[in-house]
Amino acid sequence: MSFGHYHGLCQRYRGRAVEIRMRDGRIHRGVIHRVDGNRVFLQPLGPRRNFGGFGYGFGWGFGGFGAGLAIGAIAGIALLGAFWW
């Protein structure tokens, strides 16, 4: 799939719980908080969600919420059901 396809999906699914599979095999689950020109920012899911104001490795000062995932490295996006909340 193309960069534009995944960018459009990220924009469409903003505010929804998703699972993002990266090309290197990593999997990230969270709520899409923000999408910019080449990154998608996730609010983590689970018991440590927003623990101390931090997301995936970076604090509030780095792009807002968690680490940005490069849209060009995304291999797949799937919506998560309500049971993940």
Secondary structure, 3 states (H helix, E strand, C coil): CCHHHHHHHHHHCCCCEEEEEECCCCEEEEEEEEECCCEEEEEECCCCCCHHHCCCCCCCCCCCCCCEEEHHHEEEEEECCHHHC
